[in-house]
């Protein structure tokens, strides 16, 4: 098929690669414009932009798609379908209706649960045991379109947002290839009006750990915010980011370091900290972290 691909972050790259490998003609790649990054604040192309250049694919980076000229340029591609995955811009109706088969979105939840910006984070934060990927026919509403294909997967008890992100990216790549191979035979399934939840964008204000909460909730917070924005706690004047954990046995005053392995008491129960990062340092496993930053039993976080 003649495809317009629309995506921006690293999550979208495996999908682009899968479409190319499946033999589809990528007529054009749309992604967000390069942004200033690094110490020098030089403009850096997004991961999708960079990968498209490596594949010698034409790239467009409009600031908006509401402009009539941008919409006219989109139509001139004469695409059979647009595949959208974490693009980051709102698609007006003129864009949604331009390709022959419309715009298909890869959404990382089992719709209608977790419509919106942060479905992977919210699934873990809420303690969901299952999530998945949906191929959705896009319409004007926020993730309200009918679903063409869906694939469920369990969420591991120690899985972080980063790990689940990578798994769902791979599943999404496979599922969109399946969808395009049978596009004329798929029946769009309207989403249920019950069970709708919204995955609001993650605010950094929710990242500080409150050790008086139940260990299950603290563990979900650590895993759900890993790697970004990263749950954190203070050891004196030093901020420590917590990037992996599990619920563990133990009790004591909330925020107190317990015996090895590195466990911290919560309001109810305890969590074992598996990966940590001190401000200005790299990410380390707990044993390596403790060699450079001792946290003896009884220390209060």
C-alpha contacts under 8 A as a table, 3 or more apart, distances in Angstrom:
res1	aa1	res2	aa2	distance
1	X	24	X	5.15
1	X	25	X	5.98
1	X	80	X	6.15
1	X	81	X	7.56
1	X	180	X	7.81
2	X	24	X	6.39
2	X	25	X	4.85
2	X	26	X	6.14
2	X	27	X	6.10
2	X	78	X	7.94
2	X	79	X	5.14
2	X	80	X	5.16
2	X	81	X	6.79
3	X	24	X	6.88
3	X	25	X	5.92
3	X	26	X	4.88
3	X	27	X	5.66
3	X	28	X	7.27
3	X	79	X	5.48
3	X	80	X	6.03
3	X	81	X	5.25
3	X	82	X	5.55
3	X	83	X	7.03
4	X	26	X	5.95
4	X	27	X	5.69
4	X	28	X	5.10
4	X	29	X	5.92
4	X	30	X	7.42
4	X	77	X	7.95
4	X	79	X	6.26
4	X	81	X	6.46
4	X	82	X	4.52
4	X	83	X	6.29
5	X	16	X	7.12
5	X	26	X	6.82
5	X	28	X	6.42
5	X	29	X	4.81
5	X	30	X	6.12
5	X	82	X	5.77
5	X	83	X	5.00
5	X	84	X	6.22
6	X	29	X	5.86
6	X	30	X	4.61
6	X	31	X	5.83
6	X	82	X	7.12
6	X	83	X	6.04
6	X	84	X	4.67
6	X	85	X	6.32
6	X	86	X	7.80
6	X	87	X	5.51
7	X	12	X	5.64
7	X	13	X	7.92
7	X	29	X	7.80
7	X	30	X	6.48
7	X	31	X	5.26
7	X	32	X	7.82
7	X	48	X	6.41
7	X	84	X	5.98
7	X	85	X	5.04
7	X	86	X	5.23
7	X	87	X	3.84
7	X	88	X	7.43
8	X	12	X	6.43
8	X	30	X	7.94
8	X	31	X	4.90
8	X	32	X	5.99
8	X	46	X	5.87
8	X	47	X	6.44
8	X	48	X	5.11
8	X	49	X	7.03
8	X	85	X	7.85
8	X	86	X	6.21
8	X	87	X	5.08
8	X	88	X	7.13
9	X	12	X	5.74
9	X	13	X	7.27
9	X	46	X	6.20
9	X	47	X	5.44
9	X	48	X	6.12
9	X	86	X	6.85
9	X	87	X	7.69
10	X	13	X	5.36
10	X	14	X	7.95
10	X	46	X	7.94
10	X	47	X	5.22
10	X	48	X	6.60
11	X	14	X	6.95
11	X	86	X	7.51
11	X	165	X	7.33
11	X	166	X	7.16
11	X	169	X	5.79
12	X	15	X	5.43
12	X	16	X	6.59
12	X	48	X	6.68
12	X	85	X	5.83
12	X	86	X	6.56
12	X	169	X	7.07
13	X	16	X	5.17
13	X	17	X	6.28
13	X	47	X	6.95
13	X	48	X	5.56
13	X	51	X	7.05
14	X	17	X	5.00
14	X	18	X	6.06
14	X	169	X	6.74
14	X	170	X	6.52
14	X	173	X	6.23
15	X	18	X	5.07
15	X	19	X	6.30
15	X	169	X	7.19
15	X	170	X	7.39
15	X	172	X	6.89
15	X	173	X	4.27
15	X	174	X	7.77
15	X	176	X	7.85
16	X	19	X	5.27
16	X	20	X	6.36
16	X	48	X	7.97
16	X	173	X	7.75
17	X	20	X	5.19
17	X	21	X	6.10
18	X	21	X	5.01
18	X	22	X	6.07
18	X	173	X	5.85
18	X	174	X	7.12
18	X	177	X	7.13
19	X	22	X	5.11
19	X	23	X	6.65
19	X	24	X	5.79
19	X	26	X	7.85
19	X	173	X	7.68
19	X	177	X	6.42
20	X	23	X	5.34
20	X	24	X	5.64
20	X	25	X	7.12
20	X	26	X	7.06
21	X	24	X	7.59
22	X	177	X	7.05
26	X	29	X	7.18
26	X	57	X	7.19
27	X	57	X	7.57
27	X	58	X	7.30
27	X	77	X	6.92
27	X	79	X	7.29
28	X	57	X	6.57
28	X	58	X	5.18
28	X	59	X	5.95
28	X	60	X	7.33
28	X	77	X	7.57
29	X	49	X	7.74
29	X	52	X	6.98
29	X	57	X	6.94
29	X	58	X	6.11
29	X	59	X	4.75
29	X	60	X	6.19
30	X	59	X	5.87
30	X	60	X	4.92
30	X	61	X	5.83
30	X	62	X	7.81
30	X	87	X	7.91
31	X	46	X	7.52
31	X	48	X	6.88
31	X	49	X	6.41
31	X	59	X	7.49
31	X	60	X	6.58
31	X	61	X	5.26
31	X	62	X	7.71
31	X	87	X	6.20
32	X	46	X	7.23
32	X	61	X	5.19
32	X	62	X	6.79
32	X	63	X	6.90
32	X	87	X	7.14
32	X	88	X	7.14
32	X	89	X	7.72
33	X	45	X	6.98
33	X	46	X	7.53
33	X	61	X	4.79
33	X	62	X	6.68
33	X	63	X	6.67
34	X	43	X	5.46
34	X	44	X	5.03
34	X	45	X	4.25
34	X	46	X	6.06
34	X	61	X	8.00
35	X	42	X	7.70
35	X	43	X	4.86
35	X	44	X	5.45
35	X	45	X	6.73
35	X	46	X	7.73
36	X	41	X	4.56
36	X	42	X	4.87
36	X	43	X	4.07
36	X	44	X	5.98
37	X	40	X	7.14
37	X	41	X	4.56
37	X	42	X	5.69
37	X	43	X	6.13
37	X	44	X	6.12
38	X	41	X	5.18
38	X	42	X	6.89
45	X	48	X	7.99
45	X	49	X	5.67
45	X	50	X	6.00
46	X	49	X	5.07
46	X	50	X	6.17
47	X	50	X	5.14
47	X	51	X	6.13
48	X	51	X	5.08
48	X	52	X	6.02
49	X	52	X	5.18
49	X	53	X	6.37
49	X	59	X	6.81
50	X	53	X	5.26
50	X	54	X	6.41
51	X	54	X	4.99
51	X	55	X	6.28
52	X	55	X	5.00
52	X	56	X	6.11
52	X	57	X	5.13
52	X	58	X	7.22
52	X	59	X	6.92
53	X	56	X	4.83
53	X	57	X	5.79
53	X	58	X	7.41
53	X	59	X	7.55
54	X	57	X	7.69
62	X	65	X	6.70
62	X	70	X	7.33
64	X	67	X	6.70
64	X	70	X	7.77
64	X	89	X	7.02
64	X	90	X	8.00
65	X	68	X	7.87
65	X	70	X	5.67
65	X	71	X	6.22
65	X	89	X	7.73
65	X	90	X	7.50
65	X	91	X	6.57
65	X	92	X	6.95
65	X	95	X	7.65
66	X	70	X	7.17
66	X	71	X	7.02
66	X	91	X	7.82
66	X	92	X	6.35
67	X	70	X	5.28
67	X	71	X	6.35
68	X	71	X	5.01
68	X	72	X	6.08
69	X	72	X	5.03
69	X	73	X	6.18
70	X	73	X	5.11
70	X	74	X	6.24
71	X	74	X	5.02
71	X	75	X	6.34
71	X	94	X	6.75
71	X	95	X	6.32
72	X	75	X	5.15
72	X	76	X	6.36
73	X	76	X	5.23
73	X	77	X	7.02
74	X	77	X	5.73
74	X	78	X	7.90
74	X	95	X	7.15
74	X	98	X	7.57
75	X	78	X	5.76
75	X	79	X	7.75
75	X	95	X	7.71
75	X	98	X	5.70
75	X	99	X	7.37
78	X	98	X	7.89
78	X	99	X	6.56
79	X	82	X	6.98
79	X	98	X	7.90
79	X	99	X	5.06
79	X	100	X	6.72
80	X	99	X	5.22
80	X	100	X	4.80
80	X	101	X	5.81
80	X	102	X	7.71
81	X	99	X	4.97
81	X	100	X	6.04
81	X	101	X	5.00
81	X	102	X	5.51
81	X	103	X	5.92
81	X	104	X	7.36
82	X	99	X	6.49
82	X	101	X	7.84
82	X	102	X	6.42
82	X	103	X	4.56
82	X	104	X	6.12
83	X	103	X	5.90
83	X	104	X	4.98
83	X	105	X	6.01
83	X	106	X	7.73
84	X	87	X	6.26
84	X	103	X	6.77
84	X	104	X	5.92
84	X	105	X	4.63
84	X	106	X	6.46
85	X	105	X	5.77
85	X	106	X	5.28
85	X	107	X	7.27
91	X	94	X	7.98
91	X	95	X	5.92
91	X	96	X	6.39
91	X	140	X	7.83
92	X	95	X	5.45
92	X	96	X	6.39
92	X	140	X	7.17
93	X	96	X	4.91
93	X	97	X	6.09
93	X	139	X	7.51
93	X	140	X	6.44
94	X	97	X	5.49
94	X	98	X	6.19
95	X	98	X	5.24
95	X	99	X	7.84
96	X	99	X	7.32
96	X	102	X	5.63
96	X	103	X	5.55
96	X	138	X	6.90
96	X	139	X	6.81
97	X	100	X	7.59
97	X	102	X	5.32
97	X	103	X	7.48
98	X	102	X	6.39
99	X	102	X	4.74
99	X	103	X	6.96
102	X	137	X	7.27
102	X	138	X	7.47
103	X	137	X	6.16
103	X	138	X	5.59
104	X	135	X	6.45
104	X	136	X	5.55
104	X	137	X	4.83
104	X	138	X	5.77
105	X	134	X	7.94
105	X	135	X	5.69
105	X	136	X	5.12
105	X	137	X	6.42
105	X	138	X	6.24
106	X	133	X	6.84
106	X	134	X	5.88
106	X	135	X	4.91
106	X	136	X	6.49
106	X	172	X	6.24
106	X	176	X	7.35
107	X	133	X	5.69
107	X	134	X	5.22
107	X	135	X	6.46
107	X	136	X	7.14
107	X	172	X	7.99
108	X	119	X	6.33
108	X	120	X	6.70
108	X	131	X	7.64
108	X	132	X	5.89
108	X	133	X	4.53
108	X	134	X	6.47
108	X	168	X	6.57
108	X	172	X	7.77
109	X	113	X	6.60
109	X	114	X	6.13
109	X	115	X	7.60
109	X	119	X	6.04
109	X	120	X	7.20
109	X	131	X	5.37
109	X	132	X	4.86
109	X	133	X	5.24
109	X	134	X	6.56
110	X	113	X	5.74
110	X	114	X	7.43
110	X	131	X	5.75
110	X	132	X	5.31
110	X	133	X	6.15
110	X	134	X	6.27
110	X	150	X	7.18
110	X	151	X	7.93
110	X	152	X	7.09
111	X	114	X	6.54
111	X	115	X	6.64
111	X	134	X	6.95
111	X	147	X	7.98
111	X	191	X	6.94
111	X	196	X	7.68
112	X	115	X	6.21
112	X	144	X	7.51
112	X	191	X	6.06
112	X	192	X	6.58
112	X	193	X	7.76
112	X	194	X	7.87
112	X	195	X	6.35
112	X	196	X	4.89
112	X	197	X	6.80
113	X	195	X	6.08
113	X	196	X	5.07
113	X	197	X	4.92
113	X	198	X	7.07
114	X	118	X	7.77
114	X	119	X	5.13
114	X	122	X	7.34
114	X	123	X	7.53
114	X	196	X	7.09
114	X	197	X	4.92
114	X	198	X	4.74
114	X	199	X	4.83
115	X	119	X	6.77
115	X	142	X	6.96
115	X	143	X	5.53
115	X	144	X	7.73
115	X	196	X	7.52
115	X	197	X	6.26
115	X	198	X	4.80
115	X	199	X	5.69
116	X	119	X	6.59
116	X	142	X	6.64
116	X	143	X	6.64
116	X	198	X	5.61
116	X	199	X	4.86
116	X	200	X	6.18
116	X	201	X	7.75
117	X	199	X	5.75
117	X	200	X	5.82
117	X	201	X	5.34
118	X	121	X	5.56
118	X	122	X	6.19
118	X	199	X	5.05
118	X	200	X	6.01
118	X	201	X	5.45
118	X	202	X	6.78
119	X	122	X	5.18
119	X	123	X	6.04
119	X	198	X	8.00
119	X	199	X	5.14
120	X	123	X	5.31
120	X	124	X	6.65
120	X	161	X	6.17
120	X	164	X	7.25
120	X	165	X	6.80
120	X	224	X	7.85
121	X	124	X	5.57
121	X	125	X	6.12
121	X	161	X	5.82
121	X	202	X	7.79
121	X	224	X	5.02
121	X	225	X	6.48
122	X	125	X	4.95
122	X	126	X	5.90
122	X	199	X	5.88
122	X	200	X	7.94
122	X	224	X	7.13
123	X	126	X	5.34
123	X	127	X	6.37
123	X	128	X	5.24
123	X	131	X	7.15
123	X	224	X	7.89
124	X	127	X	5.13
124	X	128	X	5.88
124	X	155	X	7.83
124	X	160	X	7.61
124	X	161	X	7.11
124	X	220	X	6.07
124	X	221	X	7.91
124	X	223	X	7.11
124	X	224	X	5.04
125	X	128	X	7.80
125	X	217	X	7.77
125	X	220	X	5.02
125	X	221	X	5.64
125	X	223	X	7.71
125	X	224	X	5.11
125	X	225	X	7.97
126	X	220	X	7.39
127	X	220	X	6.69
128	X	131	X	7.26
128	X	155	X	7.22
129	X	154	X	5.81
129	X	155	X	5.04
129	X	156	X	7.34
129	X	157	X	7.91
130	X	152	X	6.92
130	X	153	X	5.74
130	X	154	X	4.33
130	X	155	X	5.24
131	X	152	X	5.71
131	X	153	X	5.56
131	X	154	X	6.29
131	X	155	X	6.71
132	X	150	X	7.15
132	X	151	X	5.44
132	X	152	X	4.07
132	X	153	X	5.24
132	X	154	X	7.94
132	X	168	X	6.98
133	X	150	X	5.61
133	X	151	X	5.38
133	X	152	X	6.54
133	X	168	X	6.67
133	X	171	X	7.04
133	X	172	X	6.05
134	X	147	X	6.45
134	X	148	X	7.45
134	X	149	X	5.77
134	X	150	X	4.31
134	X	151	X	6.60
134	X	172	X	7.75
135	X	147	X	5.81
135	X	148	X	5.52
135	X	149	X	5.17
135	X	150	X	6.28
135	X	172	X	7.96
135	X	175	X	7.35
135	X	176	X	6.68
135	X	179	X	7.55
136	X	143	X	7.83
136	X	145	X	5.95
136	X	146	X	5.72
136	X	147	X	4.36
136	X	148	X	5.75
136	X	149	X	7.40
137	X	145	X	5.30
137	X	146	X	5.54
137	X	147	X	6.24
137	X	148	X	6.92
137	X	188	X	7.53
138	X	143	X	7.07
138	X	144	X	7.52
138	X	145	X	5.13
138	X	146	X	7.58
139	X	142	X	7.91
139	X	143	X	7.65
139	X	144	X	6.92
139	X	145	X	5.37
140	X	144	X	7.97
141	X	144	X	5.35
141	X	145	X	7.26
144	X	191	X	6.92
145	X	190	X	6.91
145	X	191	X	7.05
146	X	188	X	5.24
146	X	189	X	4.99
146	X	190	X	4.26
146	X	191	X	5.70
147	X	150	X	7.20
147	X	188	X	5.41
147	X	189	X	5.02
147	X	190	X	6.40
147	X	191	X	6.88
148	X	179	X	7.41
148	X	186	X	6.10
148	X	187	X	6.18
148	X	188	X	4.81
148	X	189	X	6.28
149	X	175	X	7.43
149	X	179	X	6.89
149	X	186	X	7.97
150	X	175	X	7.88
151	X	171	X	7.97
151	X	175	X	7.81
155	X	159	X	6.58
155	X	164	X	7.44
156	X	159	X	4.90
157	X	246	X	7.90
158	X	223	X	7.35
158	X	244	X	7.74
158	X	245	X	6.91
158	X	246	X	5.99
159	X	163	X	6.17
159	X	164	X	6.52
159	X	223	X	6.67
160	X	163	X	5.29
160	X	164	X	6.20
160	X	223	X	4.36
160	X	224	X	5.82
160	X	225	X	7.70
160	X	226	X	5.93
160	X	227	X	7.99
160	X	244	X	6.87
161	X	164	X	5.15
161	X	165	X	5.75
161	X	223	X	6.25
161	X	224	X	5.23
161	X	225	X	6.59
161	X	226	X	5.64
161	X	227	X	7.10
162	X	165	X	5.04
162	X	166	X	6.43
162	X	226	X	6.15
162	X	227	X	6.09
163	X	166	X	5.34
163	X	167	X	6.44
164	X	167	X	5.08
164	X	168	X	6.07
165	X	168	X	5.32
165	X	169	X	6.11
166	X	169	X	5.12
166	X	170	X	6.47
167	X	170	X	5.36
167	X	171	X	6.32
168	X	171	X	4.89
168	X	172	X	5.87
169	X	172	X	5.10
169	X	173	X	6.26
170	X	173	X	5.15
170	X	174	X	6.48
171	X	174	X	5.24
171	X	175	X	6.09
172	X	175	X	5.04
172	X	176	X	6.10
173	X	176	X	5.55
173	X	177	X	6.51
174	X	177	X	5.35
174	X	178	X	6.39
175	X	178	X	5.00
175	X	179	X	6.14
176	X	179	X	4.85
176	X	180	X	6.19
177	X	180	X	5.30
177	X	181	X	6.27
178	X	181	X	5.20
178	X	182	X	6.64
179	X	182	X	5.47
179	X	183	X	5.61
179	X	186	X	7.67
180	X	183	X	4.88
182	X	185	X	5.43
182	X	186	X	6.39
183	X	186	X	5.60
192	X	195	X	7.24
192	X	196	X	7.76
193	X	196	X	6.61
202	X	206	X	7.78
203	X	206	X	5.97
203	X	207	X	7.74
204	X	207	X	5.42
204	X	229	X	6.11
205	X	208	X	7.01
207	X	221	X	7.61
207	X	225	X	7.20
207	X	229	X	6.86
207	X	230	X	6.31
207	X	231	X	4.42
207	X	232	X	6.15
208	X	231	X	5.62
208	X	232	X	4.99
208	X	233	X	5.94
209	X	218	X	6.87
209	X	221	X	7.71
209	X	231	X	6.27
209	X	232	X	5.88
209	X	233	X	5.76
210	X	213	X	5.94
210	X	218	X	7.49
211	X	214	X	7.73
211	X	218	X	7.21
211	X	254	X	5.30
211	X	255	X	5.09
211	X	265	X	7.27
211	X	266	X	4.87
211	X	267	X	6.25
212	X	254	X	5.28
212	X	255	X	7.32
212	X	266	X	5.37
212	X	267	X	4.03
212	X	268	X	7.61
213	X	217	X	6.57
213	X	218	X	6.52
213	X	266	X	6.07
213	X	267	X	4.96
213	X	268	X	6.96
214	X	217	X	5.38
214	X	218	X	6.39
214	X	266	X	5.90
214	X	267	X	5.18
214	X	268	X	4.69
214	X	269	X	6.66
215	X	218	X	5.01
215	X	219	X	5.99
215	X	247	X	6.25
215	X	265	X	7.77
215	X	266	X	5.42
215	X	267	X	6.99
215	X	268	X	5.84
215	X	269	X	5.27
215	X	270	X	5.20
215	X	271	X	5.82
216	X	219	X	5.19
216	X	220	X	6.29
216	X	247	X	6.27
216	X	271	X	7.98
217	X	220	X	5.14
217	X	221	X	6.21
218	X	221	X	5.03
218	X	222	X	6.27
218	X	266	X	7.86
218	X	271	X	7.51
219	X	222	X	5.21
219	X	223	X	6.21
219	X	245	X	6.00
219	X	246	X	6.00
219	X	247	X	6.24
219	X	271	X	6.43
220	X	223	X	5.23
220	X	224	X	5.57
221	X	224	X	5.09
221	X	225	X	6.00
221	X	231	X	6.70
222	X	225	X	5.57
222	X	226	X	6.29
222	X	230	X	7.04
222	X	231	X	5.22
222	X	242	X	6.12
222	X	243	X	5.99
222	X	244	X	6.27
222	X	245	X	6.66
223	X	226	X	5.29
223	X	243	X	6.48
223	X	244	X	5.66
223	X	245	X	6.66
225	X	228	X	5.45
225	X	229	X	5.78
225	X	230	X	4.90
225	X	231	X	5.86
225	X	243	X	7.68
226	X	229	X	6.77
226	X	230	X	4.99
226	X	231	X	7.09
226	X	242	X	7.77
226	X	243	X	5.11
226	X	244	X	7.14
227	X	230	X	5.22
227	X	243	X	6.20
230	X	241	X	5.99
230	X	242	X	6.48
230	X	243	X	6.36
231	X	241	X	5.76
231	X	242	X	5.42
231	X	243	X	6.96
232	X	239	X	6.71
232	X	240	X	5.47
232	X	241	X	4.20
232	X	242	X	5.47
233	X	239	X	5.87
233	X	240	X	5.42
233	X	241	X	6.55
233	X	242	X	7.58
233	X	301	X	6.77
234	X	237	X	6.46
234	X	238	X	5.56
234	X	239	X	4.58
234	X	240	X	5.96
234	X	301	X	5.84
235	X	238	X	5.20
235	X	239	X	6.37
235	X	240	X	7.07
235	X	300	X	7.43
235	X	301	X	5.19
236	X	301	X	7.40
238	X	278	X	7.45
238	X	279	X	7.09
239	X	278	X	6.39
239	X	279	X	5.89
240	X	276	X	6.81
240	X	277	X	5.69
240	X	278	X	4.65
240	X	279	X	6.24
241	X	276	X	5.65
241	X	277	X	4.99
241	X	278	X	6.28
241	X	279	X	7.53
242	X	245	X	7.74
242	X	273	X	7.08
242	X	275	X	6.35
242	X	276	X	4.73
242	X	277	X	6.59
243	X	274	X	7.47
243	X	275	X	5.27
243	X	276	X	5.62
243	X	277	X	7.59
244	X	273	X	6.23
244	X	274	X	5.11
244	X	275	X	4.98
244	X	276	X	7.30
245	X	271	X	6.51
245	X	272	X	5.45
245	X	273	X	4.59
245	X	274	X	5.06
245	X	275	X	7.14
246	X	271	X	5.64
246	X	272	X	5.34
246	X	273	X	6.91
246	X	274	X	7.58
247	X	269	X	7.76
247	X	270	X	6.18
247	X	271	X	4.51
247	X	272	X	6.20
248	X	263	X	7.38
248	X	269	X	7.03
248	X	270	X	5.26
248	X	271	X	4.99
248	X	272	X	5.72
249	X	269	X	6.21
249	X	270	X	5.87
249	X	271	X	7.64
250	X	258	X	7.44
250	X	263	X	7.76
250	X	265	X	6.47
250	X	269	X	5.64
250	X	270	X	5.27
251	X	265	X	5.44
251	X	266	X	7.33
251	X	268	X	7.23
251	X	269	X	5.48
251	X	270	X	6.28
252	X	256	X	6.58
252	X	258	X	7.81
252	X	265	X	5.45
252	X	266	X	7.50
253	X	256	X	5.69
253	X	265	X	6.31
253	X	266	X	7.21
253	X	267	X	7.41
254	X	264	X	7.67
254	X	265	X	5.07
254	X	266	X	4.46
254	X	267	X	5.22
255	X	264	X	5.84
255	X	265	X	5.39
255	X	266	X	6.00
255	X	300	X	5.61
255	X	301	X	5.01
256	X	264	X	5.52
256	X	265	X	5.39
256	X	266	X	7.93
256	X	297	X	7.44
256	X	298	X	5.63
256	X	299	X	5.67
256	X	300	X	4.59
256	X	301	X	6.24
257	X	262	X	7.16
257	X	263	X	5.86
257	X	264	X	4.52
257	X	265	X	6.51
257	X	295	X	7.05
257	X	296	X	6.80
257	X	297	X	4.93
257	X	298	X	5.32
257	X	299	X	5.30
257	X	300	X	6.37
257	X	301	X	7.45
258	X	262	X	6.85
258	X	263	X	5.27
258	X	264	X	5.68
258	X	265	X	6.83
258	X	296	X	7.75
258	X	297	X	4.75
258	X	298	X	6.40
259	X	262	X	6.60
259	X	263	X	6.68
259	X	296	X	7.66
259	X	297	X	5.43
260	X	263	X	6.77
261	X	272	X	6.94
262	X	272	X	5.63
262	X	273	X	5.76
262	X	274	X	7.64
262	X	286	X	6.80
263	X	270	X	6.43
263	X	271	X	5.47
263	X	272	X	4.20
263	X	273	X	6.04
264	X	270	X	5.46
264	X	271	X	5.55
264	X	272	X	6.50
264	X	273	X	7.64
265	X	268	X	7.51
265	X	269	X	6.15
265	X	270	X	4.28
265	X	271	X	6.69
266	X	269	X	5.52
266	X	270	X	5.07
266	X	271	X	7.28
273	X	276	X	7.23
273	X	286	X	6.67
274	X	285	X	5.84
274	X	286	X	5.22
275	X	283	X	6.78
275	X	284	X	5.57
275	X	285	X	4.47
275	X	286	X	5.46
276	X	283	X	5.76
276	X	284	X	5.55
276	X	285	X	6.44
276	X	286	X	6.51
276	X	289	X	6.90
277	X	281	X	6.25
277	X	282	X	5.91
277	X	283	X	4.58
277	X	284	X	6.17
277	X	289	X	7.73
278	X	281	X	5.33
278	X	282	X	7.23
278	X	283	X	7.64
284	X	287	X	7.99
284	X	288	X	6.00
284	X	289	X	5.49
285	X	288	X	5.54
285	X	289	X	6.04
286	X	289	X	4.98
286	X	290	X	6.13
287	X	290	X	5.31
287	X	291	X	6.58
288	X	291	X	5.30
288	X	292	X	7.01
289	X	292	X	5.62
289	X	293	X	5.99
289	X	294	X	7.84
290	X	293	X	4.76
290	X	294	X	4.70
290	X	295	X	6.52
291	X	294	X	6.20
295	X	299	X	6.38
296	X	299	X	5.93
